[in-house]
């Protein structure tokens, strides 16, 4: 009985890839307070505002029309 090449490739054990070393260096430039405020503001607007909208209007979503 012959096994198709596709099935043989799926059943073949996969070799684990070697773990890559993690190198950390000091930052090349300092992150200033303005950049921090802008990034936290962007996070707030993109994540927390839509979540707050859904939670604030939960009763409207529960109603059956």
Secondary structure, DSSP 8 states (H G I E B T S, - for coil): ----HHHHHHHS---------------SS---HHHHHHHHHHHIIIIIHHHHHHHHTHHHHH---
